[in-house]
């Protein structure tokens, strides 16, 4: 239906909407270098203005199972469909903002974290020093000597989760005997220590977190004599443990919360794979898969920023924001030299959405009139400040605490 839309192409100054086959043939004419330069530039234009503020770089990998024949689709780590060929998407996000920095597509047998290090350092080393992330954050796949030593050589802070190897388990047992646990928030207790594993080049700071696991008392059928004698048994307290390794000076409670915030990256994967297309499109060659993965991430960023401008109070995923903002009947009428487009929405929140979109129109119009002396990057910084107003607490990106963004409404 999109191909035969007569309204949107004119509004976007397009001749027409091409077919999927035409798009695939066009992408096949691009070299890998051309594709990378084009899309990396576009993606940086989305998030570059945010990096003036302190930020966290979340790194993680997701798996895309492949049906049929495709270049680089190989058997590897595939938790949902074991044995099926897959591709590995090494992905990089601005923590908690749900903004994708980049994605690298690798074959299914290159899902290990080490295969994404080159792209990771390309992103960081390509930024000015003052825009480097305050912390590099990852799960237990990244808590290994090679990446930690690279971070230490560059002076980059990191926070990773450790695998519970025998040496790590021994440390947990030793700390349990010693006591001294402190509250770490959200039901966790924490304690810090120092650890040097055999594969490590030096001793590093580790934080052990524990949380009680509720275990019911033994049933009367298991211990009938005690139950009949009126003895009430309570199960001994048990804990689940998480061990973090870091070179940061934050207190235990701060490190615990900083790592818990990493869970939000799983929401990014869910949205990109199930609502945008990372898990859907198929091309025969891996070069076009790489191009499409970045295109999807770019469109995901664009849509997230648009929705955030309309409703900055919360992040609305595509499954809810698309019906609210896109599902409507549009009519275009030409009268003389004037073109009028009328959109009628059937969504239950149509009135509220209309008010918000009207406000955005006033905001952008007045910003344009008031910002004649500003560069495009400065204007974009003001727009980003409005999109992420809840994180910035009302101020402009890169400004002092008491310098609030103008309302322009």
N, C-alpha and C positions, 0 to 999 in steps of 0.2 A: 504493500500500500504506500510505503514511503516513496518508492520510485515514481509513482504517478501523482504525487502531491503537487498541486499547482500553486499553492500559497507560499510555503516555506522557502522554496528555491528563490522566488522573487524577493522575499524579505531579506534573505542572506546573500543576494546578488549572485546567485548561482544560475548557470544555464539549465542544469537538470541534476537529478540524483542518479549516479551511475549504478549499474548492477554489481552484484558481488563478484561475478567473473571478471568484469572490467577492473575492479579494484585489485583483485589478485594478480591480474596480468600487469597492472601498473607497478605493484610492489615488487614483482619479479624483475623489473627493469632497473631497480635501484641496487647499488652495491651495498655491502654491509657498512662500509665507511660512510657513505652518503646517508643511509638510514640512521646510523648512530649520531652523526653530527646534527642532523635535522631534529631528531626527537629529544636528544639530550639537551639541546638548546631550548626547545620548547618547554621541557619539564623544568629546567632551571628557572625559566621566566616565571613559572607558577610559584615556586617556593623560595627563590633567591632572596626576596625581601624579608622573609621570616628569620633568616639566619643571623641577623644582627642581634637577636635576643638569645639568651642561653637556651640550648636545646639538647635533646637526647636522640642519638641515632640507634634505632632498633633494627637489628639484622636477624633474619630468619629465612627458612627455606620451606617451600611447599611443593607438593608433588602433583603432577597432572597426568593421570592415566591416559594411555593412548589406545584406541581401537583401530585396527587396520595397520597399514604400513606407512611409516613416516621416518624421515631421516633423524638420526640421533635418539630415536625411541628405543631404549634398551631396558633390560630387566635390572632393577636395583631396589633400593628401599622403597616399598610401596605398602603402607600400612592398611589402606582401605581395600585394595585389590591385589593381594600378593601374587607374584608371578607374571603379572601383566606388564608389558613395556610401558615406559613412562618418560616424562621430561621433568627436570628439576628446575624450579624457579627460585633463584637466589634473589631475595628482595630486601629493600632498604627503605625505612620509613622515618619520618619525624615523629618521635614518640608522643602519643596522646593527641596529636593533631590530625592523625589519619591522612597524612599527605605522603604520597609515594615519591621517593627520590629517584629510584631507578630499579630495574629488574634485569637480571641476566638469565637467559635460558640455556641450560646445559642438558646433556644427555642423562638418561635415567641412572646410569652407573656413576654419575658425578654429583650425587646429591649431598655428599659430605661437605661440612662447612668450609673446609680448606679450599674447595674449588670456587668459592665466592670471595676469597680474600683479595684477589687482584682488583676486582670491581669495587670492593669496599674502599681500598686505599686510593683508587683512582678518584672516587668521589671526594674523600677527605683531602687528599693532597691537591686536588684541583681548586680548593677553596682558600681564600685568604686566611691567615692564621687566626685572626680575630673572629672568623666565622666557623671555626672548627667546633664540633660538638663538645659539650661539657662532659659527656659520658657516652661510651659505646656499650650497648646493653644486648645480651643474648642469652639463650638457654644453654643447657649442658653440652650441646654440640660445639659451642664456641669456647668453653672453659678448658683450653689446652695450651700447652707450652708455646707453640708456634705463634699463635695470635697474641697471647699475652706479652711475649717478648717483643713482638713488633710494636705493640702499643707502648711499651716501656721505652723503647728506643726513640719513639716519636714524641714522648711526653703526653700520650693520650690516656685519659682516665678510662677505666673500664669496670664493668660489673657483670660477671657471668655466673651461671650456676655450675656446680661441680657434680660429676658422676660420683655415686657412692661406692667407690672402690674399697678394697679391704683396708687400705691405710686411712681413708676418710672415715670408714666405720669405726676403726680403732680410736680415732680422734673423738668421735661422738661419744663412745663409751667412756673415754677418759674424762670428757667434760661433764658427763652425767654424774660421775662420782664426785667431781669437785664442787658442783653447784655454782651459784652466782648468776643464775639466769635473770634477765631483766625483761620487762614488758616491751614487746616490739610492735604492738598494735594489731587490731583485728584478730584477737585470740592467739597470736603468736608470742612466744618468748624467745629471746635471743642471747647469744654470748659470742664473744670474739676470741680468736686465738691466732696462732701462726702455724703454717704448714709448709713442708717441702716434700713433694712427691719425687720419686726416683727420676721421672722424666723432666722435672723442672730444673731450671738453671739456678734458682734461688728460692729462699723462703718467701712466702706471700701471706698477706692478711686474709683470713677467712672468717666468715660469720656463719654461725650455726643457728638455724631457726627451728623451733619445734612447736607443734600444735597438738593438743590432746585429741585422741581418737575415741569416740564414744563406743564402748564395748559393753554389752549387756552382761549381767551376772550369769553364772552357770545355771542350767535348768535343774529342777528338782529330780528329774529322771537320772541325771548324771551323778548326783550326790544324795541319794534318798535318805541315808542314815542321818546326815547332818540336818537336812530339811525337816525330818520328822522330829528331831530334837530341838527345834525352835531356833536353830542357828541361821542367821541371815548372812549370806555371802555377797560381797561386792567385788566386782572384777578389778584387778590391779590396773592403775592408770597406764595407758599406752600412748605413745606419741608418733606422729609422722614428722620426718625431718627434711630439711632443705639446707644445703650448704652452698654459700656464695663465696666467690673469690673476687677481690677488688684491690685497687691501689689508691682508693679515695679515702679521705679523712672524715667522712660523714659518720655520725654516731650510728649505733646498731639500728635504732628505730627508723632513722632516715633511710638507711640502705635497704631495710626490709620493705618499706613503702615504695621506694624507687624501683625495686625489682617486681613488686606486685603490680605496679602500673604497666609492666611489660605485657601483661595478659591482653591488653587492648589490641596488640598486633594481630591476635587471632581473629578479632572482629574484622580487621582489614582483609585478611585472607578470605573469610567467609563472604564478605561483600563482593570482592573482586572476582571470586571463582563462581559464586552462585547467582549473583545479580548483575554482573557486568560482562563476563565472557572469558576470563582466564581458563575456565574449565570447559569451554564449549567449542571454540573455533579449531579447525584443523587445516594444516597446509602440508604439502609433501616435503618441503625442504625446511630446515631449521632456521634459515635466515629470515624467511617470512614469518615464521612463528615468533622469532625475536622481535621483529618489527611490530607485529600485531600485539604482542604482550606489552610493549611500551606504549603503543597507541591506546590500548585499553586503560593502562595506568594513567595516561595523560588525560583522557576523557573523564576518568574517575576523579582526578584532581579538579578538573574544570567544574564538574557537576557538584562536587562537595563544596567548592568555594562559592558557587552560585547559590546553593541551598543555604549555606552558612550566612551569606549576605542577606537573604530573605528572612531567615529565622536563626539568629546567632545564639539563641538560648541553648540549643542542643544540636548534636549531630544527628541528622535524619538520613537513614540509609535509603538506597534507591527503591527498595520494595515499598516504602511508604511515601517517599517524596515524589517519585514519578507519577503515581496516580493523582497526587494532589496538584502538581504543577503542569503536567503534560496532557492529561486526559480531558479534552474539551473539543468543542465543535467550533471551527473558525470559518469566518466568511470575510471575503475581501471585496470591497466595493470601490469602483473608480468613478469619481465625479469631477469632471474638468481635469485639472492637473493634480488633484488631491486623491490619495489612496487611503481608505479607512479599513482597518481590520478589526472585526468584532469576534471575540472569543467567548463562548458560553460554556462554563464548566458545570459538570453534574456532580462534582465531589461535595461531600457534606460540609467540608471546611472552606467552600468556595468564597464566602464573604470575608472570612479572616485572611485567606490567601490573597484576595484582591487588595485588601487594605495594606498588607505587607509589601506587595509588589508595587503598589502606588507609592509607598514610602521610599522604596528603593529607587524608583524613577525620579522622585524629587531629590533624593540624596545624590545620585549620579549627575543630575542636571545642575544642581547648585555647586557640586564639587567641580564640575567642568567650568562653570562661570567664575568660581572663586579661585581657581588654581591655574590661571593663565601664566603665572610666572614660575610654575613648578615643572620639573621634568617628568617624563612618563614614569620613571622609576619611583619618584616621590609620590605621584598620584596613586600608583599601584600600592605603595606602602600604606597610604591612608585607607584604601579599600581593604587591604588585608587586616588592618587594625580594626576595622568594623566587623569583618568576618570572624575574627578570633577575639572579640571584645571580652568574652568571659574569661579567657586565659590571661589577657593583658590588663584586666580590671579597668577597662575604660580608657586607657592611655594609648598614645600613638607608639608604634614600634620604634624602638631606639631612643625614646624620649624619657625625661625624668618621670617620677611617679605622679607628680602633680600636674602633668601636662596631658590633659584629656583630649580625645579626638573631638573636633567640632561636630555638632549635630547635623548641620547642612540640611535640615528638614523643615 
